[in-house]
Amino acid sequence: DDPVFGGLAELFRAFRWHSYSFERPDGGVPLARNDRCLQGFRAGTAWGIQFHPEVTPEDLAEWLRTAAPKEDGPIDVEALRTESEQRIADWNELGRELCGRFLAVAEARRPDATTRATSPRS
């Protein structure tokens, strides 16, 4: 069970906006995928995601204004804007959940030792 992705629903909605994909690194564990490509993985103590749980309304407005993924063909800007307005709170909640779990893992691995000066003081 993955400490960051474990406990998420088997299927979840997430915002994706990309016209490229990546291959899982050697030894990487796939954690999320859709019908197009790998969307999340863990490699050792590093996690990678392809979807955008951090998207804000301002991000989306800028992306709609400046980009159009070639692979997705024409974009129905108004339909995407409407859907996003309805779903963005859930996408961001997913982002906060993933971030919180990642930070909990990082905190648990943090050494408890106190840093001490090693050079003599003048």
C-alpha positions as CSV (number, residue, x, y, z in Angstrom):
1,D,0.0,0.0,0.0
2,D,1.5,3.3,-1.0
3,P,1.7,6.0,1.7
4,V,0.7,8.8,-0.6
5,F,-1.8,7.2,-3.0
6,G,-3.0,4.4,-0.7
7,G,-6.5,5.0,0.5
8,L,-7.6,7.0,-2.5
9,A,-10.6,5.7,-4.3
10,E,-9.7,3.1,-7.0
11,L,-11.2,5.5,-9.6
12,F,-11.0,9.3,-9.1
13,R,-11.4,12.3,-11.3
14,A,-8.5,14.6,-11.8
15,F,-7.7,17.5,-14.2
16,R,-5.3,16.7,-16.9
17,W,-3.9,19.0,-19.5
18,H,-0.9,17.7,-21.3
19,S,0.0,16.6,-24.8
20,Y,2.9,14.4,-23.8
21,S,3.5,11.4,-21.5
22,F,6.4,9.7,-19.8
23,E,7.6,6.2,-19.2
24,R,7.7,4.7,-15.8
25,P,11.3,4.9,-14.5
26,D,13.1,1.6,-13.9
27,G,11.9,0.1,-10.6
28,G,9.0,2.6,-10.5
29,V,5.6,1.5,-9.2
30,P,2.6,2.7,-11.2
31,L,0.0,4.3,-8.9
32,A,-2.5,6.0,-11.3
33,R,-3.3,5.8,-15.0
34,N,-6.0,6.6,-17.4
35,D,-6.8,5.3,-20.9
36,R,-4.1,7.5,-22.4
37,C,-1.0,7.2,-20.1
38,L,0.6,6.7,-16.7
39,Q,-0.7,9.5,-14.4
40,G,1.3,8.7,-11.2
41,F,4.1,6.6,-9.9
42,R,6.5,6.1,-7.0
43,A,10.2,5.4,-7.5
44,G,11.9,4.8,-4.2
45,T,11.1,7.8,-2.0
46,A,10.1,10.0,-4.9
47,W,6.6,10.4,-6.4
48,G,5.6,11.8,-9.8
49,I,2.2,12.8,-11.1
50,Q,1.1,13.8,-14.6
51,F,-2.4,15.2,-13.7
52,H,-2.9,18.6,-12.2
53,P,-4.4,18.6,-8.7
54,E,-3.0,22.1,-8.1
55,V,-5.0,23.7,-10.9
56,T,-6.6,27.0,-9.9
57,P,-9.3,29.0,-11.8
58,E,-6.6,31.5,-12.8
59,D,-4.3,28.7,-14.1
60,L,-7.2,27.3,-16.2
61,A,-8.1,30.6,-17.6
62,E,-4.5,31.2,-18.7
63,W,-4.2,27.7,-20.2
64,L,-7.4,28.1,-22.1
65,R,-6.2,31.5,-23.4
66,T,-2.7,30.3,-24.5
67,A,-2.7,26.6,-25.2
68,A,-4.5,23.8,-27.1
69,P,-3.1,20.3,-26.8
70,K,-2.5,19.0,-30.3
71,E,-3.4,15.4,-29.4
72,D,-6.7,16.3,-28.0
73,G,-7.9,18.1,-31.1
74,P,-10.2,21.1,-30.9
75,I,-11.1,22.1,-27.3
76,D,-14.6,23.2,-26.4
77,V,-13.5,26.0,-24.2
78,E,-16.9,26.8,-22.7
79,A,-17.7,23.2,-22.0
80,L,-14.3,22.8,-20.3
81,R,-14.8,26.0,-18.3
82,T,-18.2,24.9,-17.2
83,E,-17.0,21.4,-16.2
84,S,-14.0,22.9,-14.4
85,E,-16.2,25.3,-12.4
86,Q,-18.2,22.3,-11.2
87,R,-15.2,20.0,-10.4
88,I,-12.3,22.2,-9.4
89,A,-13.1,22.1,-5.7
90,D,-12.9,18.3,-5.8
91,W,-9.7,18.4,-7.9
92,N,-8.1,20.7,-5.3
93,E,-9.3,18.6,-2.4
94,L,-7.5,15.6,-4.1
95,G,-4.4,17.8,-4.3
96,R,-4.6,18.8,-0.7
97,E,-5.0,15.2,0.3
98,L,-2.0,14.0,-1.8
99,C,0.1,16.9,-0.6
100,G,-0.8,16.3,3.1
101,R,0.1,12.6,2.7
102,F,3.4,13.4,1.0
103,L,4.3,15.9,3.7
104,A,3.4,13.3,6.4
105,V,5.8,10.8,4.8
106,A,8.6,13.5,4.6
107,E,8.1,14.5,8.2
108,A,8.2,10.8,9.3
109,R,11.5,10.4,7.5
110,R,13.0,13.6,8.9
111,P,16.0,12.9,11.3
112,D,15.4,13.9,14.9
113,A,19.0,15.0,15.4
114,T,19.7,18.5,16.2
115,T,22.2,20.3,13.9
116,R,25.3,21.6,15.7
117,A,28.0,23.9,14.6
118,T,31.2,22.0,13.8
119,S,33.6,25.0,13.5
120,P,35.1,26.8,16.5
121,R,33.5,30.1,17.4
122,S,35.7,33.1,17.6
